[in-house]
Every structure is written in C-alpha cells, then in structure tokens.
C-alpha cells in the first residue's frame, strides 16, 4: 500500500483542488492531508483563511479522496508529522521545483503536481471579490464602485489612452480626485491643468469639469463624492465626444 501526503491550508476549494486530489489518488492508495490551520501566524504576508478549520476538514472529506486529515499550525509541527508519518510519496505543486521547502532533506519521494489548470486560492478569491464590485464599462474606459453609502461614494476610474470623459457638472455633489497611475489632464471651469500620480484636485459643487487622458498609457484616479445624492443621473453634460445626452 502506497501512502501519500500533501500539506496546505486548503481554504476555499476550487476546481484546481479537485483536479489535484484526483491526480494524487492515481499515485497512492492512502492519502493523508496535513491541514495548515493558519499560515499567516508564522508568515504575516500570507492570506488568513476565510473558512474555519472544521469547515475545511469537512469539505476535504466530502470530496471522498482523502483518507485522513491531520491539522497543524507551525512549520515545526509539519516537519515532525512528515518525519514520523512513514509516507512513501509527498505531493507538492510544481511551483516548488528547485526551491527549498519544509522537510526537503527527507528521503520521501516527491511528486510534483500539474498546475496547468491555472487555478489558485488567490485567483479564486480575487475573482469572487471582483464579482461583488459594481463595474461599469464606458466608451472612455470603466469605473469600479469601491464604497457606496448615504454620505459618500468612492470610485476607481480607469481612462483609456487618448480618451476623455464628458465636460459636465453636478447639482448635488462635489468631488475630490486623486491620481494613482499616470498623468491626468483636467479641465475645470474652462481652465486646463494636470495632476500626476499622488496628486489631487477638488471639484466644487456645480463646477464644470472633465478628465482627459492625453497620454499613451492608461490613467487611473480615485474619485470621492460627497453631497446629498450620488446617482448617475446627476451628470449634466455640456460636451461629450460619444454623443451621449443627459
């Protein structure tokens, strides 16, 4: 009987995990999962798991491909489990090839798992987070709503090279723009100015204004709206390159 082992935090099972477990069971008769309870305890740069240990254990067992799940918290504990486990084969992602890892000096055979499926926990969490954002595509680029409350609204605005927003004003809100990437051209009450990454500008209530990307690279700025109403129908257009009306 070939006894295999894999270690990881297995937070939020995704299609890549399913493929991985199937591949492992093709190479061993008994599969043991060493479940890392929280990698951020020893490595703060790591993501803290979303799901509890109990929830992750339940999901792994529900796959029907793992024969045992053992939890650990510290790398020292992982090394001890690998040493006393009498494992015949250890599974690692192929991104570990040529890199040091806990227990790399043990004589356990290593099988590197195929990662061609392109999935990762970080990718999965990012996709979920993005799906929850309000994103609106516009002729000049797009914007994402980062915060929407009764007292303010915050957008991340992306302006394509050579494109510009309509020349407009608002009756119910003022705005504060901060450029975070590139150089933004701004027309404010018929006067043209510029802001680079890290620089800001205030757009007073009722002031005519336009954002314009005159460069050949994408420009991104953060827009903070304050006032009494933040609906898109509070955009009174004076000029628009795309023929849009109020």
N, C-alpha and C positions, 0 to 999 in steps of 0.2 A: 504494500500500500504506500503510495507516494503522498507525503504530507507537505502541503504548500502553505505559504504565509504571505500576507500583504499588510502593510501598516499605512494608516492615513486617518483623516478626520471624517471623511465621507459625509460632508454636510450638503444637503440638498441633492438627492440622487437625480441624475440626468441621463440621457441616452448613452453618453460615453461610459458611464459606470456600468450600465447593463452589458454593453459590448465587452468591457474589461472583465467582468465576472465570468462571462461565458468563455472567454479566451483562457482564463485561469483554470477553469474546471476541465478544459481539454488537456491540461498538463499535470493534473494531480487528482488523487482520489479523495483526499480530505483537505478542505480549505479552511484555514483559520484567519480571521480578520483581527488585527490588533488596532483597536479604535482609539485614536488620539482625542482625548476629551476636549482640549482647547489649546491649539498650537500657539495662540497669542500670549499665553502665560510666560513662556520662555522666550518667544520671539514676537515682540510687540508690533513688528511690521506686518505680521500675518493677520488675515481676517479672522475675527472672532466668529465661531459657528453660530448660525441662526437657530438651528434645531437643537433640542436638548439631547443629552446622551441617550436617554431612554427612547426617544423618537428615532434617533439614527440607528440604534440597535434593532428596533422593531422593523424599520424599512429594509435593513440588510437581511434580516432573517426572512422577511416576506418575499424576497427575491428567490428564495429556495435554493441558492447556490453556495451559501456559506454554511459550514458545519459547526463553527463555533465563533463567538465574538468575545474578545477579551479587551477590556479598557485599560488605558494607561494615560498618565498626564505628563511625565517627564521623559526626556530622551534617555536618561539613565535607566529608567524602568523599561523602556523599549529594548535597550541593549540586553538587559537581564532576561527578558522574555525570549528574545531571539537566541540567546545563549543556551537556555535550558529547554527550549521547545522541541529539540530534535527534529528540526524541519529539513526536508530533503531539497526543497526549492523555495526561493524567495522571489516574489514578483515586485518589479519596480517599473515606473514609467520610463519610456526610452529617453526622456529628457535628463535622466540621471547618468547616462553613458558618459564615461570619462570624468565624472565628478565624485567627490568624496560624499559618503553618506554614513549614517549610524550603523555600525556593525559591518563595515565594508571589509574588515580583515577576517571575518569568519569564513569558514570554508563551505558555507552553504551555496549551492548552485544558484546563479542569478538568471532569471528570465525577464527580459525587458519587454514590456507590453507595448503593443502597437497603439500610437496616439494619432493615427491618420484620421480618426473620426472628427478631430478638430474641437471636441468639447472639453471644457474645464469648468470647475466650480465658479471661478472668477468670471468667465464668459457668461455662464448661465445667470449669475446674479446681476451682471450688467444688463443682459437682455431683459430680465424682469424689471429692473429699475427703469430702464428706458421706456418699457411698455406702459409704465404708470405715469409718465410725463405727458403733459399736453404739448404736442409738437404741431406747428402749423407751417406748411410749405407756402412760400410766397414767390412771385416772379424774381425778386431780387435776392432770395436766399431762404431763410427759415428762422423761426424763433421757438424756444422752449420756455414754458412757464415753470419757474423754479419755486415760486411761492404765490399763493392767491388767497388773500384774506379780505376782511371788511375794511382794513385800514391801509393796505398797500398791495401792490402786485410787482413781482420781480420776474424779468425775462432775461434769458441769454439769447442774444440776437447775432445771427451769422449773415454777413453780407458778402455776396459773391464778388469776384474781381470785376471792376467796371460797372457795377450796378449801384442804384441808389433808391432809397425809399421815397415816397411821395413827399412833396412840400406840404405841410399840414399844420394844424393846431388843434388844441383840445379845450373844451369848455369846463371840464370837471376835474382835471388832474394836471399836476406838474410832474416833471421827470428829472432824474439825475442819472447821467450816463457815465460809465467808467469803461474805458477801452482796455481789454485784456490781451488782445493779439492784433498786431498790425498798426496801421495809421489810418484814422478815420477823418474824412473831410466832413465838415458840418456847416450848414447854412442856418444861421439863427437871426431871424428878423432882417433878412436880406444881406447880412454880413457873413462872409466866409471865414472859417477858422479851422484849425486842425488839432487833433488830440492823438498822442501815441500811447502805446501800452503803458498802463499805470497812471494815466492822466484822466481827468474827469471834467464834466461840464454840466451846468444846471440849465434846465429848460423850464422857464417860468410858465405859470398858467396863462394860456391864451397866446403864447409866443409862437410865431411861425418858425418851423424848423424842418430840417431834412438831414438824414445821414447818407453819406455817399462814400463808396469805396472807389477811389481813383487809382488804386494800385493793382498789381497783377497777382496778388495773393489774398486769400480770404481774410476778412476783418471780423473780429468778434468783440462785442461790447455787452456789458450788463446794464439793463435799464431798470431803475427803481421808480415805480409810480406811487405817488401819494395824492390823496384828494378824497372826493366823495363818490366817484364812480369810475370803474376801470374797464368798461365794456368796449369792444372793438368798434361799436357804433359811435363812440365819442372820438372819431377821427374825421375832421373836416379837411378834405383835400383841396389844395389850391392848384397844384400841378402834379401830374402823375405820368410817368413815361410809359405806363402799361394800359392807359385808357380806363382806369378804374374810376368809378364815381363814388360820391359819399354814400 
